[in-house]
């Protein structure tokens, strides 16, 4: 099977279920942004500091593929079996955050992204996650969207933020406080 089909040459793509839609549709923007996020999570997973977190980051990537599959499907699609998201997926993120948070100093200020390339990659993933969440929320205002998707993306951005802090601690990088001009 060839990777190119030429079916999208006129600016349309197929949803799971067969309906062709414009590549500019909000649904396509939503799952495309989730795909972008998945790539950033892969970049974060590849950082040496995350060697012992590869499994959880791979699990997150798997869940993002699940979310992409759900978003790429017509709501009434029944022809193909689509993986699903579970409450336990959100609970796993919460458990992981709690474990990391127990090892971190309490936050006393807003933190400027950066300090180390690995931490910066994670902050990029966090901001793409927030964008994906906003787009999915917009999509939910015009079409049915599984509410677990929005909750998962919201919790994932929190997880990534805590991960940024944990990575900084493990890399012995000082968190840079935001000090607003007044």
N, C-alpha and C positions, 0 to 999 in steps of 0.2 A: 504494500500500500504506500503510495506517495504521500509525503507530508503536505504537499500543496494540492488543493482541489479546484482552485480558481472560482469557487462558488461565492467567495466574498469580494471578488474584484469590483463589484458595483456598490460596495458599501453596506452589504447586508450580511447577516450571519444567522445560523439556525439555533433556536433554543432546543433543549432536550424536550422532545415531543414533536419537533419538526417545523414549527412555525418560523418563518424567516422574518427578521426584524432589522431595522437600521442599527448599524454599529454605534450610533450616537444615542441609542435608547438608554435611559437611566439604569435599567436592569443590567445592561452590558457594562456600563460604567461601574456599577456596584461590584460585579464579580471580577471585572478587570482590576479594580483597585485591591480586592482581596488577593488576587494573583500577585500583584505587585508587592503587597505585604508579605506574602509567602516567600517571595524571593529575598526580601530583606531579612526575614527570619532565618533563611538559609545562610545568609551572610553572617548573621549573629551566631548561628550554630557553629560556623566554621572558625570562629575566633578561638585561639588557644585557651583563653581564660574560661571558656565554656565547655571544655573537654568533658567535664563530669556532668554537664547538663545536656549533652547531645540527645539523650533519650526523650527528655521532656520537650525539648525544642522540636524534635522530629514528630512527637505526638501533636504538638501545636500545628505543625505544617500539615499533618494528616487532617486535623480538624478544619483547617483553612481550605483544603481541597474539598472536604465535605460541604462546607459553607458555599464554596464556589459552585459545586454541583447543584445544590438546592437553588441557589440564585439563578443558575443557568437553565432551570427547568420551568416549563409552563406550569402555573399553579395546578391545573387539572390533569397534568401529565401522569399517565398510568402505564405507559408502554415499557418503560425501563425502570429498574429498581435503583433508587437513589439512596445513598447512605444517609443516616440521620444523626442529628446532634442530640445529646442527652444532658440532663441536669448535672450528671456526674462529671461532664467535661468542664463545666463552670466550677464545680466544687474542687476539681484537681488544681485549677489555677489558684483558687483561694488558699488551698492547702500549701501549695508551693510558695505563694506570697507570704503566708504566715511564717513558714520555716525560715525564709530569708529575712523577713522583717525582725524576727527575734534576734538576729545577729547584727542588726544595724543600729546605729545611734538614732534616737528620735529626730525627726526633721524639725528644724527651728527656723528655716528660711526656704525661699524658692531657690532652686538649683539651676544654674546655667548649664545647658547641654555642653558636653565636651570633656576635655582633660586627657583623653586617650582615644586613639582611633577606634578601638573596639567598643568603647562606651558611646562614642559618636554614632557608630553604625546602629547600635541599639536605640538611641534616641531617634534616628531616622525611622526605624521600624515603628516606634511608638507613635510618631506623628502620622505616618501612613495609616496606621491602625485607626487613629482618631478620624482621619479623612474617610476611610472605609465605613466606619460607624456612621458618620454624618450622611454619607450617600445612601446607605442602607435605610436609615431612618427616613430620608426623603422618599425613597422607593416605597417604604411601608405606608406613606401617606397617600399613595395612589394605587397600590397593589398589595395583596396579602403577602406578608412576610412572617415567617416563623419568629416569634418574639425571642426565642432562645438565641437566634443569630445576633440580635442587637445586644442582648445581655452578654453573650460570649465576647463580642468585640469590645464592649465596654470593659469587661473584666480583664481581657487580654491587654488592653492598653495600660491598665493599672499594673498588671503583672510585669510588663516590659519596663515600666518606670522603676519598679522595685528591683528588677534585674539590673537596670542601669546602675542603681545605687550599690547593689551587691558586687557587680563587676568592678566598680570604682574602688570599693573596699579591698577586694582581692588583688587588684592591681596596685594597691597602695597609692591611689590617686586622690588628692584632696578634692572634695566637692566644692565647687565655686559658688558662693552665695551671690544671689542677685541683690544688688544694693541700688535701689532706685534713686535717681536724682530727685531732690525735693527743693 
